[in-house]
Amino acid sequence: QVQLVESGGGVVQAGGSLRLSCAASARTVSTMGWFRQAPGKEREFVGAINWSGGRTYYADSVKGRFTISRDDAKKTVYLQMNSLKPEDTAVYYCAASLGGTWSVVVIVSPARYDYWGQGTQVTVSS
C-alpha cells in the first residue's frame, strides 16, 4: 500500500505561480504522474516523472509552464506551475505507478497508476 499526500493548492491570479507537493509513503515507485480534473470534464494528464532516471513528460497544454521534479530523500514529487491561466483551474491529483516501462503512450493514461492522492484544488482567477 502506498499513501500519497498532496499539498500546495490554492487561489492565484492569472500569471501567477503555485507549487504542489506529493509525498509518497514508499520508495518502490516507478512513475509519478500528475493529473487534473475540472468540473464536468474527464481527468486529464498533466505530466509525469520517471522516479529512478528523472525523465519527464508533459501535456502540450502545460509544456514550458509546468515543471515536475523529485526529492529522493523526502520521497516527494513537486509540480511547479508558472504563468497560470484560468483554464488551469481544476482539482490536481498525483498518482503512483509501481512498475511498468517508461512509455509516453502509457503514462498519460490514468489506468497506468496504482495509487492516487486525495486531490488539491487550484483556482486561477482572471
DONU-716545 format. One line per field, with one value per residue: y, z, x of N, C-alpha, C, CB in turn; residue in one letter; residue number from 1. Coordinates in Angstrom, 3 decimals. Glycine has a CB too. Example, Ala and Ser with C-alpha at 12.3 -4.5 7.8 and 13.67 -1.06 7.14 Angstrom:
REM DONU-716545
nv = -5.690,-2.250
nw = 7.800,7.080
nu = 13.190,12.850
cav = -4.500,-1.060
caw = 7.800,7.140
cau = 12.300,13.670
cv = -3.300,0.030
cw = 7.800,7.870
cu = 13.200,12.900
cbv = -4.473,-0.598
cbw = 9.046,5.725
cbu = 11.308,14.084
residuo = A,S
num = 1,2
REM end
This chain:
REM DONU-716545
nv = -1.196,2.179,5.414,8.637,11.980,15.078,18.573,22.192,23.491,26.193,29.593,31.719,34.529,35.022,34.397,34.040,31.871,28.541,25.886,22.503,19.717,16.270,13.743,10.554,7.338,5.204,3.831,2.321,3.204,3.551,5.384,8.687,10.512,13.451,14.600,16.316,17.533,19.203,20.702,18.820,17.722,15.209,13.376,14.646,14.223,15.706,15.710,13.687,11.875,9.858,7.890,6.818,7.574,10.203,11.243,13.252,14.052,15.964,17.257,18.906,21.220,22.306,22.402,23.938,25.687,24.329,22.353,19.288,17.809,15.880,14.777,12.635,11.975,12.977,11.633,12.828,14.435,17.216,19.716,22.367,25.220,27.685,30.886,30.750,30.049,30.869,28.589,26.543,25.942,23.532,20.365,18.945,15.963,13.698,10.684,7.293,4.867,1.536,-0.126,-1.240,-0.062,2.953,4.643,6.908,6.633,5.130,6.248,8.455,7.678,7.323,4.739,3.501,3.914,3.046,4.039,6.873,10.333,12.509,14.741,18.216,21.497,23.848,27.125,29.546,32.871,35.334
nw = 0.000,-0.873,0.253,-0.720,-0.192,-0.787,-1.197,-1.253,-2.984,-3.987,-4.343,-7.018,-8.948,-12.489,-14.377,-12.218,-9.850,-8.516,-6.319,-6.149,-3.930,-3.447,-1.313,-0.903,0.562,0.131,-1.290,-3.558,-6.217,-9.594,-11.573,-11.264,-11.583,-12.606,-12.634,-13.648,-12.951,-14.082,-13.292,-14.617,-16.588,-18.004,-16.291,-16.721,-18.171,-16.924,-16.451,-15.993,-14.138,-14.303,-11.741,-11.068,-13.145,-13.642,-15.918,-17.692,-18.796,-20.505,-20.861,-23.798,-23.253,-20.979,-21.271,-20.974,-19.098,-16.755,-14.383,-13.365,-10.592,-8.373,-5.020,-3.715,-1.090,0.489,-0.548,-2.264,-4.756,-6.920,-8.388,-10.164,-11.059,-13.345,-14.824,-14.751,-15.960,-16.294,-17.317,-16.217,-13.878,-11.624,-9.906,-8.728,-8.984,-7.692,-8.696,-8.403,-9.950,-9.655,-11.244,-14.572,-17.835,-19.013,-20.977,-23.163,-24.314,-22.557,-19.963,-19.911,-19.355,-16.936,-16.065,-15.827,-13.327,-9.891,-7.364,-5.807,-4.908,-2.646,-3.908,-4.736,-4.715,-7.276,-8.132,-10.547,-10.972,-13.159
nu = 0.842,0.564,0.699,-0.281,0.236,-0.966,-0.218,-0.389,-2.157,-4.412,-5.622,-4.923,-3.885,-4.234,-1.326,0.248,2.029,2.212,3.174,2.824,2.945,3.716,3.841,5.186,4.616,6.213,9.209,9.391,8.537,7.766,6.892,5.726,2.816,0.997,-2.278,-5.272,-8.569,-11.286,-14.487,-17.137,-15.584,-13.364,-10.762,-7.529,-4.335,-1.396,1.413,4.404,6.912,9.772,10.825,13.402,15.200,14.586,13.433,11.073,7.756,5.336,2.007,0.869,-0.525,0.556,3.244,6.373,5.461,4.859,6.668,8.012,9.535,11.665,12.388,14.474,15.269,13.247,11.158,9.336,7.423,7.245,5.175,5.719,4.106,3.870,3.065,0.256,-3.052,-6.559,-7.829,-6.387,-7.538,-8.624,-9.064,-6.190,-4.359,-1.978,-0.332,0.753,2.738,3.722,5.207,6.206,7.204,8.810,6.852,5.568,3.154,1.727,1.904,0.302,-2.201,-4.765,-5.229,-2.827,-1.796,-1.382,-1.958,-3.486,-3.459,-5.295,-6.171,-5.989,-7.206,-6.847,-7.224,-7.472,-7.737,-9.121
cav = 0.000,3.441,6.595,9.865,13.139,16.275,19.877,23.318,24.138,27.475,30.537,32.594,35.306,34.616,34.808,33.697,30.557,27.691,24.620,21.390,18.662,14.961,12.902,9.138,6.556,4.078,4.162,1.479,3.811,3.633,6.628,9.553,11.346,14.489,14.728,17.328,17.346,20.365,20.308,18.409,17.224,13.999,13.562,14.986,14.082,16.948,15.375,12.550,11.762,8.542,8.139,6.476,8.307,11.615,11.699,13.868,14.195,16.905,17.527,20.103,22.385,22.863,22.363,25.246,26.435,23.459,21.528,18.249,17.419,14.948,14.783,11.245,11.874,13.267,10.828,13.836,14.951,18.575,20.258,23.815,25.747,29.104,31.502,30.067,30.585,30.434,27.230,25.583,25.692,22.124,19.592,18.286,14.697,12.949,9.262,6.491,3.567,0.746,-0.872,-0.922,0.695,4.351,4.763,8.094,6.207,4.508,7.053,9.502,7.076,7.087,3.304,3.049,4.250,2.140,4.770,8.267,11.254,12.950,15.876,19.552,22.453,25.005,28.067,30.674,33.926,36.194
caw = 0.000,-0.960,0.530,-1.344,0.486,-1.581,-0.562,-2.049,-3.812,-3.516,-5.308,-7.530,-10.112,-13.770,-14.485,-11.007,-9.715,-7.363,-6.320,-5.480,-3.434,-3.264,-0.526,-1.022,1.748,-0.255,-2.247,-4.753,-7.195,-10.903,-12.230,-10.573,-12.541,-12.161,-13.444,-13.140,-13.367,-13.933,-13.192,-15.846,-17.564,-17.637,-15.716,-17.800,-17.879,-16.871,-16.638,-15.222,-13.960,-14.017,-10.442,-10.994,-14.105,-13.661,-17.173,-17.547,-19.997,-20.186,-21.824,-24.595,-22.670,-19.858,-21.605,-20.911,-17.943,-15.580,-14.243,-12.345,-10.031,-7.250,-3.958,-3.277,0.361,1.088,-1.247,-2.633,-6.117,-6.966,-9.652,-10.182,-12.078,-13.612,-15.870,-14.659,-16.719,-15.725,-17.762,-15.385,-12.691,-11.537,-8.803,-9.192,-8.317,-8.011,-8.812,-8.384,-10.619,-9.021,-12.210,-15.969,-18.503,-19.310,-22.323,-23.160,-24.733,-21.418,-18.735,-19.970,-19.012,-15.504,-15.780,-15.569,-11.966,-8.876,-6.178,-6.069,-3.797,-2.346,-4.753,-4.160,-5.610,-7.801,-8.764,-11.163,-11.272,-14.284
cau = 0.000,1.293,-0.109,0.175,-0.338,-0.736,-0.386,0.081,-3.165,-4.899,-6.157,-3.870,-4.299,-3.635,0.065,0.964,2.659,1.947,3.914,2.164,3.822,3.097,4.740,4.848,4.977,7.051,10.268,9.343,7.647,8.389,6.493,4.763,2.109,0.072,-3.481,-6.191,-9.952,-12.145,-15.896,-17.784,-14.624,-12.644,-9.442,-6.610,-2.919,-0.626,2.805,4.880,8.353,10.317,11.453,14.819,16.015,14.260,12.833,9.762,6.926,4.265,0.952,1.153,-1.196,1.326,4.662,7.016,4.938,4.878,7.864,7.947,10.827,11.533,13.386,14.547,15.387,11.940,10.153,8.344,7.412,6.723,4.668,5.856,3.205,4.113,2.229,-1.035,-4.169,-7.848,-8.150,-5.665,-8.351,-9.029,-8.503,-4.966,-4.085,-0.771,-0.586,1.971,2.777,4.780,6.003,6.000,8.257,8.541,6.312,4.702,1.826,1.059,1.918,-0.721,-3.491,-4.988,-5.243,-1.465,-1.396,-1.908,-2.383,-3.827,-3.605,-6.657,-6.500,-5.884,-7.856,-6.118,-8.133,-6.782,-8.703,-8.715
cv = 1.248,4.569,7.817,11.031,14.394,17.534,20.961,23.990,25.476,28.314,31.497,33.365,34.785,35.219,34.450,32.277,29.857,26.475,23.599,20.364,17.378,14.068,11.460,8.373,5.391,4.521,3.439,1.992,3.936,4.989,7.387,10.455,12.408,14.557,15.871,17.060,18.590,19.898,19.971,17.861,15.948,14.352,13.663,14.831,15.443,16.666,14.206,12.580,10.312,8.655,7.883,7.336,9.784,12.134,12.255,13.936,15.036,16.934,18.822,21.359,23.039,22.939,23.771,26.093,25.630,22.626,20.546,17.926,16.477,15.153,13.381,11.125,12.086,12.435,11.705,14.266,16.319,18.893,21.778,24.354,27.256,29.591,30.870,30.826,30.140,29.009,26.160,25.252,24.268,21.573,18.811,17.062,14.212,11.465,8.520,5.186,2.798,0.006,-0.433,-0.097,2.126,4.451,5.924,7.744,5.725,5.458,8.175,8.978,6.890,5.608,2.757,3.111,3.419,2.872,6.245,9.068,11.723,14.112,17.187,20.557,23.578,25.878,29.267,31.707,34.833,37.662
cw = 0.000,-0.665,-0.095,-0.686,-0.281,-0.746,-1.556,-2.933,-3.233,-4.637,-5.723,-8.724,-11.374,-13.903,-13.285,-11.000,-8.453,-7.467,-5.506,-5.058,-3.278,-2.568,-0.574,0.196,1.421,-1.279,-3.583,-5.745,-8.507,-11.555,-11.336,-11.622,-11.851,-13.171,-12.868,-13.690,-13.049,-13.865,-14.547,-16.913,-17.069,-17.018,-16.842,-17.328,-17.927,-17.157,-15.764,-15.138,-13.660,-12.778,-10.467,-11.916,-14.186,-14.967,-16.912,-18.889,-19.617,-21.277,-22.559,-23.944,-21.547,-20.152,-21.644,-19.743,-16.651,-15.580,-13.101,-11.897,-8.863,-6.269,-3.386,-1.757,1.049,0.470,-1.703,-4.078,-6.107,-8.363,-9.530,-11.354,-12.192,-14.719,-15.911,-15.400,-16.074,-16.142,-17.046,-14.108,-12.704,-10.181,-9.367,-8.323,-8.675,-7.976,-8.914,-9.127,-10.072,-10.027,-13.625,-16.532,-18.746,-20.760,-22.330,-23.617,-23.528,-20.239,-18.760,-19.549,-17.513,-15.130,-15.460,-14.083,-10.930,-7.673,-6.528,-4.776,-3.661,-3.219,-4.001,-5.187,-5.994,-8.539,-9.261,-11.569,-12.380,-13.892
cu = 0.879,0.320,0.542,-0.536,0.052,-0.901,0.009,-0.945,-3.590,-5.458,-5.047,-4.416,-3.608,-2.243,0.910,1.492,2.180,2.854,3.142,3.215,3.025,4.110,4.266,5.357,5.895,8.079,10.096,8.307,8.400,8.134,5.523,4.125,1.281,-1.070,-4.316,-7.586,-10.751,-13.604,-16.493,-16.854,-13.960,-11.294,-8.419,-5.172,-2.235,0.847,3.192,6.393,8.708,11.177,12.959,15.671,15.725,13.695,11.442,9.046,5.725,3.203,1.284,0.592,-0.403,2.819,5.238,6.550,5.035,6.153,7.675,9.367,10.597,12.667,13.421,14.531,14.046,10.823,8.990,8.535,6.731,6.191,4.725,5.044,3.418,3.187,0.850,-2.127,-5.478,-8.211,-7.334,-6.440,-8.896,-8.607,-7.322,-4.688,-2.686,-1.108,0.737,1.764,3.955,5.646,5.734,7.133,7.825,8.112,5.325,3.290,1.029,0.909,0.887,-2.092,-3.641,-4.916,-3.861,-1.099,-2.137,-2.490,-2.555,-3.851,-5.043,-7.107,-6.379,-6.406,-6.895,-7.122,-7.347,-7.820,-8.175,-8.670
cbv = 0.005,3.625,6.795,9.849,13.222,16.309,19.982,22.876,23.237,28.221,31.308,31.779,36.802,35.051,36.262,33.900,30.689,27.274,24.804,20.741,19.068,14.342,13.395,8.543,6.039,2.929,3.821,0.029,5.196,2.516,6.346,10.403,10.501,15.882,13.385,18.755,16.116,21.369,21.413,19.540,18.286,13.093,12.406,16.419,13.110,17.631,16.568,11.233,12.697,7.983,7.269,5.019,7.725,12.379,10.550,15.269,12.797,18.302,17.618,19.952,21.983,22.032,21.660,25.987,26.836,22.542,22.402,16.972,18.661,13.491,15.854,10.588,12.885,14.743,9.690,15.053,13.964,19.585,19.749,24.243,25.416,29.347,31.372,29.885,30.132,31.390,27.114,26.130,26.703,21.280,18.632,19.269,13.641,13.289,8.959,6.215,3.716,-0.243,-2.341,-0.197,0.034,5.245,3.432,9.190,5.098,3.281,7.642,10.082,5.737,7.645,2.553,3.882,5.718,1.205,4.594,8.364,12.442,13.343,15.728,19.880,23.035,24.570,28.506,30.221,34.751,36.012
cbw = 1.225,-2.362,2.048,-2.872,1.970,-2.767,0.743,-2.880,-3.971,-2.821,-4.723,-7.927,-9.903,-14.967,-14.701,-9.836,-9.697,-7.289,-5.751,-6.404,-2.091,-4.632,0.933,-2.317,2.426,-0.812,-1.656,-4.373,-6.710,-11.798,-13.612,-9.428,-13.423,-12.015,-13.475,-13.521,-12.686,-15.107,-12.542,-16.397,-17.866,-18.863,-14.747,-18.300,-18.866,-15.493,-16.345,-15.840,-12.827,-15.220,-9.378,-11.332,-15.432,-13.332,-18.203,-16.943,-20.579,-19.979,-21.124,-25.998,-22.152,-18.612,-22.950,-22.179,-18.189,-15.549,-14.005,-12.880,-9.582,-7.742,-2.848,-3.832,0.877,0.940,-0.339,-1.699,-7.091,-6.562,-9.968,-10.285,-11.739,-14.000,-17.244,-13.201,-18.199,-16.154,-19.248,-15.030,-12.605,-12.696,-8.149,-9.159,-8.699,-7.020,-10.029,-6.948,-12.168,-8.060,-12.079,-16.148,-19.820,-19.028,-22.787,-24.062,-25.797,-20.983,-18.516,-21.381,-19.714,-15.094,-16.952,-16.371,-11.704,-8.420,-5.024,-6.776,-3.971,-0.897,-5.308,-3.746,-4.951,-8.748,-7.787,-12.391,-10.007,-15.461
cbu = -0.954,1.959,-0.291,-0.077,0.139,-1.681,0.460,1.170,-4.371,-3.805,-7.373,-2.598,-3.983,-4.530,0.134,0.085,4.187,0.439,5.352,1.096,4.477,2.634,4.822,5.439,3.732,6.199,11.622,9.031,7.128,7.879,5.852,5.452,1.228,0.792,-4.296,-5.713,-10.572,-11.931,-16.706,-18.519,-13.568,-12.454,-9.089,-6.862,-2.258,-0.786,3.684,4.402,8.848,11.130,10.805,15.017,15.844,15.449,12.768,9.892,6.483,4.835,-0.438,0.580,-2.547,1.101,4.881,6.773,3.484,3.629,9.114,7.222,11.642,11.512,13.064,15.798,16.398,11.616,9.639,8.434,6.687,7.813,3.192,7.356,1.718,5.591,2.900,-1.431,-4.100,-8.962,-7.928,-4.283,-9.505,-8.402,-9.579,-3.755,-5.139,0.386,-1.481,2.414,2.877,4.177,5.737,4.703,8.640,9.784,5.628,5.288,1.920,1.817,3.299,-0.800,-3.654,-6.336,-5.823,-0.488,-1.631,-0.823,-1.364,-5.181,-2.679,-6.759,-7.896,-4.406,-9.116,-4.930,-9.243,-5.933,-9.014,-9.668
residuo = Q,V,Q,L,V,E,S,G,G,G,V,V,Q,A,G,G,S,L,R,L,S,C,A,A,S,A,R,T,V,S,T,M,G,W,F,R,Q,A,P,G,K,E,R,E,F,V,G,A,I,N,W,S,G,G,R,T,Y,Y,A,D,S,V,K,G,R,F,T,I,S,R,D,D,A,K,K,T,V,Y,L,Q,M,N,S,L,K,P,E,D,T,A,V,Y,Y,C,A,A,S,L,G,G,T,W,S,V,V,V,I,V,S,P,A,R,Y,D,Y,W,G,Q,G,T,Q,V,T,V,S,S
num = 1,2,3,4,5,6,7,8,9,10,11,12,13,14,15,16,17,18,19,20,21,22,23,24,25,26,27,28,29,30,31,32,33,34,35,36,37,38,39,40,41,42,43,44,45,46,47,48,49,50,51,52,53,54,55,56,57,58,59,60,61,62,63,64,65,66,67,68,69,70,71,72,73,74,75,76,77,78,79,80,81,82,83,84,85,86,87,88,89,90,91,92,93,94,95,96,97,98,99,100,101,102,103,104,105,106,107,108,109,110,111,112,113,114,115,116,117,118,119,120,121,122,123,124,125,126
REM end
